[in-house]
Amino acid sequence: MNALARAAELDLIACTVCGLVCRNVPGDPHLDGDGIDDAMACPRCGSTLRRRKPNSVARTWALLIAAFLMYIPANVLPIMRTASLHDVDDNTIISGVVELWRAGSPYLAVIVFTASIVVPVLKFLALGTLLLSSQRGSAWARPQRAKLYRLVELIGYWSMLDVFVVALLTALVRFSVLSLVEPLPGVIFFGLTVVLTMFASMSFDPRLIWDGMDSDD
Ligand SMILES: [Zn+2]
């Protein structure tokens, strides 16, 4: 056994709702009702105890792939329409960034580029790496992978930034008489990408990173 044993080796299981650490909890027939190999319930708060999130890898893959598929129309379809006296423009994410840069709002351009290109792509790569490496039970860079997961979770709170930027622009320009900014369908697909990647990172069980740890490391 390692210096730092895992809970499963010590026959301990923690309640994810109230935090109580339990040992040898009897199965509760009220939870699944078949009387065989019953699910365990937390003796303090009664929620179901699980050593790992069920089907974590398959579920995370499904959500991640769905998010990636939504990300394609999010980039191909126009996300906003800007209109002035001279012309009407439908902008995709990239052309919107270029437009903002040209129009003299480089800071806004950088924010939109970061929120809509850099962050989602890094999230896809990070979650894909976490999934592949824990599927293979890889011992590679475990502490760094755990940190990577916490970073992905932290970024999740800020991912809606791009939708906020479009909303903000819309609100700002509504007050001006000469021009108009309107959100277009691309924004919906971008919103779906953000929500699906958030669910993907939530359904990944970071404890999988430490599974399959050999006794010699
Ligand atoms: Zn509990």
Boltz pocket constraint, residues with backbone or C-beta under 6 A from the ligand:
constraints:
  - pocket:
      binder: B
      contacts: [[A, 15], [A, 16], [A, 17], [A, 18], [A, 19], [A, 20], [A, 42], [A, 43], [A, 44], [A, 45], [A, 46], [A, 47]]
      max_distance: 6.0
